[in-house]
Amino acid sequence: MSTVSSLALAGASKTSKKEAASVEFRNVTKRYGRVVAVDDVSFSIAAGELVTLLGPSGCGKTTTLRMIAGLEMASEGQILIGNRDVTHLSAADRDVSMVFQSYALFPHMSVLENVAYGPTVQGISKKEAYAMAMEKLALVGLSGLEKRAPSELSGGQQQRVAVARALVLEPQVLLFDEPLSNLDAKLRRRVREDIRELQQSLNLTVAYVTHDQEEALAVSDRIIVMSNARIAQTGTPRELYEEPADLFVADFIGDANILDGVVLDQEGSKARVRIGGITLNLPHRGASAGPVKLAVRPDAIVLNEDPSKSTAVSGVVKKASYLGTQIEYEVDSPVGNLFVVQYSRKEPIAPGTPVSIDIMEHRGVALIPGS
């Protein structure tokens, strides 16, 4: 962790006295009147695992997180934490802590008082509560800032205070609700790395909610993608990116060109697939001969402006955007309007330039099952 001393990290595993607990949802539904916010959802989070609930606004991910916390009660189904049925228990009776999007720090309290608030409310002496708070502030790299007010801290530092406050009672499960949404892009990247390293060092069970696909891919052991109050797909970041279960997941996880193709035939686990004049050999994923949809990642498409290297598909560059580490293109072609990313190129191909188009099947091309 960039802001935590090596000494703190070396002793991190010793600071968590409670065992991490698993989380399980069994056919859980949440209704608000006639509105179904979460619809018959089942999943499990292993002890010591970081699982992200990912999806667009209104998909049910935050409601699911709040049901783990006990801030919302399930209308149907069963919720277990550490194999204990907590379905009908209040938030105070569940051994969980939550880091909110707004951080919810008390402005009239110092950093130390904010972190020590939980133990103090539980009846622990002020001296012991402050000692517990100082230990967690050291763990998140905030030693020396304990006397400051929250208003005197940066956004990243405030976020660390919120994490320290959630950790101080050493919960069995730690919950994050869009914890990085108030930070700028560069700080988000640094803080998400801190959260991930802390989670692994302390062997914490974490449920993490975000709508940011890149954030989810970066921090998660597994991701649960939600859509319309249901689970669309569960898997590791690599599985979701390379083997999307349907068009929604393919389009939502990272950027993808959704293209029409035709399965020509199969041999073993592979299928010969035609896109325009390009033929690829891809895992068939249960697809039979005939029309199919494919998810083609932007960096799997190769552009070449040299006529001598023409392929069966050609196109014209419509837009080019230089972004430092990469160049992004919009290309008009017979197989569709393509979004293309090129790395390690200094000069963009000028708009209006004819290009040949090839697709590298090993870089990120997948058949969409049932399409």
C-alpha positions as CSV (number, residue, x, y, z in Angstrom):
1,M,0.0,0.0,0.0
2,S,1.6,3.3,-1.1
3,T,0.7,5.2,2.0
4,V,1.1,2.5,4.7
5,S,4.5,1.8,6.2
6,S,6.0,-1.5,5.7
7,L,6.0,-2.0,9.5
8,A,2.2,-1.6,9.6
9,L,1.7,-4.0,6.7
10,A,4.1,-6.5,8.3
11,G,1.9,-6.6,11.4
12,A,-1.4,-6.2,9.6
13,S,-2.3,-9.9,9.9
14,K,-1.9,-9.7,13.6
15,T,-4.3,-6.7,14.1
16,S,-7.4,-8.6,13.0
17,K,-8.4,-10.8,15.9
18,K,-11.7,-12.0,14.5
19,E,-12.0,-14.6,11.8
20,A,-13.4,-13.4,8.5
21,A,-16.9,-14.7,7.7
22,S,-18.6,-15.9,4.6
23,V,-21.8,-14.2,3.3
24,E,-24.6,-16.1,1.5
25,F,-27.8,-15.0,-0.1
26,R,-30.4,-17.7,-0.7
27,N,-33.2,-16.7,-3.1
28,V,-33.4,-13.2,-1.6
29,T,-36.0,-10.8,-2.9
30,K,-36.6,-7.1,-1.8
31,R,-39.8,-5.3,-2.6
32,Y,-40.8,-1.7,-2.1
33,G,-44.6,-1.9,-2.6
34,R,-45.0,-3.2,-6.1
35,V,-41.4,-2.4,-7.1
36,V,-39.0,-5.3,-7.0
37,A,-35.5,-4.0,-6.3
38,V,-33.8,-7.4,-5.9
39,D,-35.4,-10.4,-7.5
40,D,-34.7,-13.9,-6.3
41,V,-30.9,-13.4,-5.9
42,S,-28.6,-16.2,-4.7
43,F,-24.8,-15.9,-4.3
44,S,-22.0,-16.6,-1.8
45,I,-18.9,-14.7,-0.8
46,A,-16.1,-16.8,0.7
47,A,-14.4,-15.8,3.9
48,G,-11.4,-13.5,3.0
49,E,-12.8,-12.8,-0.5
50,L,-13.4,-9.4,-2.1
51,V,-16.5,-9.6,-4.3
52,T,-17.8,-6.6,-6.2
53,L,-21.5,-6.0,-7.0
54,L,-21.4,-4.2,-10.4
55,G,-24.1,-2.8,-12.5
56,P,-25.8,0.3,-13.8
57,S,-27.9,2.6,-11.6
58,G,-31.1,0.9,-10.5
59,C,-29.9,-2.6,-11.0
60,G,-30.2,-3.6,-7.3
61,K,-26.6,-3.7,-6.2
62,T,-26.8,-1.0,-3.4
63,T,-30.0,-2.5,-2.1
64,T,-28.2,-5.9,-2.0
65,L,-25.3,-4.4,0.0
66,R,-27.7,-2.7,2.4
67,M,-29.4,-6.0,3.0
68,I,-26.1,-7.5,4.0
69,A,-25.6,-4.6,6.4
70,G,-29.1,-5.0,7.9
71,L,-30.1,-1.5,6.7
72,E,-32.8,-3.1,4.6
73,M,-34.7,-6.2,5.4
74,A,-35.3,-9.0,2.9
75,S,-38.9,-9.5,1.8
76,E,-38.2,-13.1,1.0
77,G,-35.3,-15.5,1.2
78,Q,-32.4,-16.0,3.7
79,I,-29.2,-14.2,4.5
80,L,-26.3,-15.9,6.3
81,I,-23.1,-14.4,7.6
82,G,-20.6,-16.9,8.9
83,N,-23.2,-19.6,8.5
84,R,-25.4,-17.7,11.0
85,D,-28.9,-16.8,9.8
86,V,-29.1,-13.0,10.1
87,T,-32.1,-12.4,7.9
88,H,-34.2,-10.8,10.6
89,L,-31.4,-9.3,12.7
90,S,-30.9,-5.5,12.9
91,A,-27.8,-3.8,11.7
92,A,-26.6,-3.5,15.3
93,D,-26.8,-7.3,15.7
94,R,-24.7,-8.1,12.6
95,D,-20.9,-8.0,12.9
96,V,-20.4,-5.8,9.8
97,S,-19.2,-2.3,9.1
98,M,-19.9,-0.1,6.1
99,V,-17.9,2.6,4.3
100,F,-20.4,5.0,2.7
101,Q,-20.1,7.0,-0.5
102,S,-20.2,10.2,1.4
103,Y,-17.8,8.9,4.2
104,A,-20.3,10.3,6.8
105,L,-17.6,11.7,9.1
106,F,-18.6,13.9,12.0
107,P,-17.4,17.4,11.1
108,H,-17.2,18.6,14.8
109,M,-15.0,15.7,15.8
110,S,-11.3,15.2,15.2
111,V,-10.0,12.3,13.1
112,L,-9.2,10.3,16.3
113,E,-12.6,11.0,17.7
114,N,-14.3,9.9,14.5
115,V,-12.5,6.6,14.5
116,A,-12.9,6.0,18.2
117,Y,-16.6,6.8,18.1
118,G,-17.8,3.2,17.5
119,P,-15.9,1.6,20.4
120,T,-16.9,4.5,22.7
121,V,-20.6,4.0,21.9
122,Q,-20.2,0.3,22.7
123,G,-19.0,1.2,26.2
124,I,-15.3,0.8,25.8
125,S,-13.2,3.2,27.8
126,K,-12.0,6.4,26.1
127,K,-8.4,5.4,26.7
128,E,-8.8,1.9,25.1
129,A,-11.0,3.3,22.3
130,Y,-8.3,5.9,21.4
131,A,-5.7,3.2,21.4
132,M,-7.8,1.1,19.0
133,A,-8.3,4.1,16.8
134,M,-4.6,5.0,16.7
135,E,-3.8,1.4,15.7
136,K,-6.2,1.6,12.7
137,L,-5.1,5.1,11.7
138,A,-1.5,3.8,11.6
139,L,-2.7,0.9,9.4
140,V,-4.2,3.2,6.8
141,G,-1.3,5.6,6.8
142,L,-2.7,8.5,8.8
143,S,-0.5,8.6,11.9
144,G,0.2,12.2,12.8
145,L,-3.2,13.5,11.5
146,E,-5.3,12.3,14.4
147,K,-5.9,15.8,15.8
148,R,-7.1,17.3,12.5
149,A,-10.7,18.0,11.6
150,P,-12.2,16.1,8.6
151,S,-12.4,19.5,6.7
152,E,-8.6,19.8,7.0
153,L,-8.0,16.5,5.1
154,S,-8.0,15.7,1.4
155,G,-10.6,13.5,-0.2
156,G,-8.3,10.6,-0.2
157,Q,-7.4,11.1,3.5
158,Q,-11.1,11.4,4.5
159,Q,-11.8,8.1,2.7
160,R,-9.0,6.5,4.8
161,V,-10.5,7.8,8.0
162,A,-13.8,6.2,7.0
163,V,-12.0,2.9,6.4
164,A,-10.2,3.1,9.7
165,R,-13.5,3.8,11.5
166,A,-15.1,0.8,9.8
167,L,-12.1,-1.4,10.7
168,V,-11.8,-0.3,14.3
169,L,-14.3,-2.9,15.7
170,E,-12.7,-5.6,13.5
171,P,-15.9,-6.7,11.7
172,Q,-16.4,-10.1,10.2
173,V,-17.5,-8.4,7.0
174,L,-16.6,-5.0,5.5
175,L,-18.9,-3.3,3.0
176,F,-18.0,-0.5,0.6
177,D,-20.7,1.6,-1.2
178,E,-19.2,3.4,-4.1
179,P,-16.2,4.5,-2.0
180,L,-14.2,6.2,-4.7
181,S,-16.9,8.1,-6.5
182,N,-16.0,11.5,-4.9
183,L,-12.3,11.2,-5.8
184,D,-10.5,12.4,-9.0
185,A,-9.3,9.8,-11.5
186,K,-5.7,9.6,-10.4
187,L,-6.6,9.4,-6.7
188,R,-9.2,6.8,-7.4
189,R,-6.6,4.5,-8.9
190,R,-4.2,4.9,-5.9
191,V,-6.9,4.5,-3.2
192,R,-8.4,1.4,-4.9
193,E,-4.9,-0.2,-4.8
194,D,-4.7,0.7,-1.1
195,I,-8.1,-0.9,-0.4
196,R,-7.2,-4.0,-2.2
197,E,-3.8,-4.4,-0.4
198,L,-5.5,-3.8,3.0
199,Q,-8.2,-6.3,2.3
200,Q,-5.6,-9.0,1.3
201,S,-3.2,-8.1,4.2
202,L,-6.0,-8.4,6.8
203,N,-7.8,-11.3,5.1
204,L,-11.1,-9.3,5.1
205,T,-14.4,-10.4,3.7
206,V,-15.5,-7.5,1.5
207,A,-18.6,-6.8,-0.5
208,Y,-17.9,-3.8,-2.7
209,V,-20.4,-1.9,-4.8
210,T,-19.5,0.2,-7.8
211,H,-20.8,1.1,-11.3
212,D,-17.2,1.6,-12.5
213,Q,-16.1,-1.4,-14.6
214,E,-12.4,-0.6,-14.5
215,E,-12.6,-0.3,-10.7
216,A,-14.4,-3.6,-10.4
217,L,-11.8,-5.4,-12.6
218,A,-8.9,-3.9,-10.6
219,V,-10.0,-4.8,-7.0
220,S,-12.1,-8.0,-7.2
221,D,-11.5,-11.7,-6.6
222,R,-14.9,-12.2,-8.2
223,I,-17.6,-9.9,-9.7
224,I,-21.4,-10.2,-9.6
225,V,-22.9,-8.3,-12.5
226,M,-26.4,-7.2,-11.8
227,S,-29.1,-6.1,-14.3
228,N,-32.8,-5.4,-13.7
229,A,-32.7,-6.6,-10.1
230,R,-31.2,-10.0,-11.0
231,I,-27.7,-11.5,-11.4
232,A,-26.6,-11.5,-15.1
233,Q,-23.3,-13.3,-14.5
234,T,-20.8,-14.1,-11.7
235,G,-17.1,-14.8,-12.3
236,T,-13.5,-13.6,-12.0
237,P,-12.6,-10.4,-13.8
238,R,-10.9,-12.4,-16.6
239,E,-13.9,-14.7,-17.0
240,L,-16.3,-11.8,-17.4
241,Y,-14.1,-9.9,-19.8
242,E,-13.2,-12.9,-22.0
243,E,-16.3,-15.0,-21.7
244,P,-19.4,-12.8,-21.2
245,A,-22.6,-14.7,-20.7
246,D,-24.8,-12.4,-22.8
247,L,-24.9,-9.2,-24.8
248,F,-25.5,-7.1,-21.7
249,V,-22.4,-8.3,-19.9
250,A,-20.3,-8.1,-23.0
251,D,-21.3,-4.5,-23.6
252,F,-21.1,-3.5,-19.9
253,I,-17.7,-5.0,-18.9
254,G,-15.2,-2.9,-20.7
255,D,-15.7,-1.7,-24.3
256,A,-16.8,-4.1,-26.9
257,N,-17.8,-4.0,-30.5
258,I,-20.9,-6.2,-30.9
259,L,-20.7,-7.6,-34.4
260,D,-22.7,-10.0,-36.5
261,G,-21.0,-13.2,-37.5
262,V,-21.7,-16.7,-38.9
263,V,-20.6,-20.0,-37.4
264,L,-19.5,-22.1,-40.4
265,D,-18.7,-25.3,-38.7
266,Q,-17.2,-26.8,-35.6
267,E,-14.2,-29.0,-34.7
268,G,-13.8,-30.0,-31.1
269,S,-14.1,-27.0,-28.8
270,K,-13.5,-24.6,-31.7
271,A,-15.8,-23.0,-34.3
272,R,-14.9,-21.4,-37.6
273,V,-16.6,-18.0,-37.6
274,R,-16.9,-15.5,-40.4
275,I,-17.1,-11.8,-39.9
276,G,-17.4,-10.1,-43.2
277,G,-14.5,-11.5,-45.1
278,I,-12.5,-12.5,-42.0
279,T,-12.5,-16.1,-40.7
280,L,-11.7,-16.7,-37.1
281,N,-11.2,-19.9,-35.0
282,L,-12.9,-19.3,-31.6
283,P,-14.3,-21.4,-28.7
284,H,-17.8,-22.2,-29.8
285,R,-19.4,-21.8,-26.3
286,G,-22.3,-23.9,-27.3
287,A,-23.1,-22.0,-30.6
288,S,-24.3,-24.1,-33.5
289,A,-23.9,-23.3,-37.2
290,G,-25.6,-20.1,-38.3
291,P,-25.8,-16.5,-37.3
292,V,-24.2,-15.4,-34.0
293,K,-23.2,-12.2,-32.2
294,L,-19.6,-11.6,-31.2
295,A,-18.0,-9.3,-28.7
296,V,-14.8,-7.9,-30.2
297,R,-12.6,-5.8,-27.9
298,P,-11.3,-2.5,-29.3
299,D,-7.6,-3.6,-29.1
300,A,-8.4,-6.9,-30.9
301,I,-9.0,-4.9,-34.1
302,V,-5.9,-4.0,-36.2
303,L,-5.8,-1.1,-38.7
304,N,-3.3,-0.8,-41.4
305,E,-3.1,2.0,-43.9
306,D,-0.6,0.2,-46.2
307,P,-2.6,-1.0,-49.3
308,S,-0.2,-3.9,-49.8
309,K,-1.4,-5.4,-46.5
310,S,-5.1,-5.3,-47.4
311,T,-7.4,-7.9,-46.0
312,A,-10.9,-9.0,-46.9
313,V,-12.4,-6.1,-44.9
314,S,-11.7,-2.4,-45.5
315,G,-12.9,0.8,-43.8
316,V,-12.4,4.5,-43.4
317,V,-11.2,6.3,-40.3
318,K,-14.0,8.7,-39.2
319,K,-12.4,10.0,-35.9
320,A,-9.1,9.8,-34.2
321,S,-8.3,10.8,-30.6
322,Y,-4.8,10.9,-29.1
323,L,-4.9,10.0,-25.4
324,G,-1.2,9.7,-24.6
325,T,-0.8,6.0,-24.0
326,Q,-3.3,5.1,-26.7
327,I,-5.1,6.3,-29.8
328,E,-8.8,5.7,-30.1
329,Y,-10.5,5.5,-33.5
330,E,-14.0,5.4,-34.9
331,V,-13.9,3.4,-38.1
332,D,-16.7,3.0,-40.7
333,S,-16.7,-0.5,-42.2
334,P,-19.0,-3.1,-43.9
335,V,-19.1,-5.0,-40.6
336,G,-20.2,-2.0,-38.6
337,N,-19.1,1.2,-36.9
338,L,-16.0,0.1,-35.0
339,F,-14.4,1.5,-31.9
340,V,-10.6,0.7,-32.1
341,V,-7.8,1.3,-29.7
342,Q,-4.1,1.3,-30.7
343,Y,-1.2,1.3,-28.3
344,S,2.4,2.3,-28.9
345,R,1.7,4.5,-31.9
346,K,2.7,8.2,-31.8
347,E,0.9,9.6,-34.8
348,P,-2.8,9.0,-35.3
349,I,-4.1,7.8,-38.6
350,A,-5.9,10.9,-40.1
351,P,-9.7,10.9,-40.4
352,G,-10.7,10.1,-44.0
353,T,-7.9,7.6,-44.5
354,P,-8.8,4.2,-46.0
355,V,-7.6,1.3,-43.9
356,S,-7.6,-2.5,-44.0
357,I,-9.1,-4.2,-41.0
358,D,-8.0,-7.4,-39.3
359,I,-9.1,-9.1,-36.1
360,M,-6.7,-10.8,-33.7
361,E,-8.8,-13.7,-32.3
362,H,-6.4,-14.2,-29.3
363,R,-6.7,-10.6,-28.0
364,G,-10.3,-10.6,-27.0
365,V,-13.0,-12.0,-29.2
366,A,-15.9,-14.1,-27.9
367,L,-19.1,-15.7,-29.2
368,I,-22.1,-14.6,-27.2
369,P,-24.1,-17.7,-26.1
370,G,-27.7,-17.9,-27.1
371,S,-27.3,-14.9,-29.5
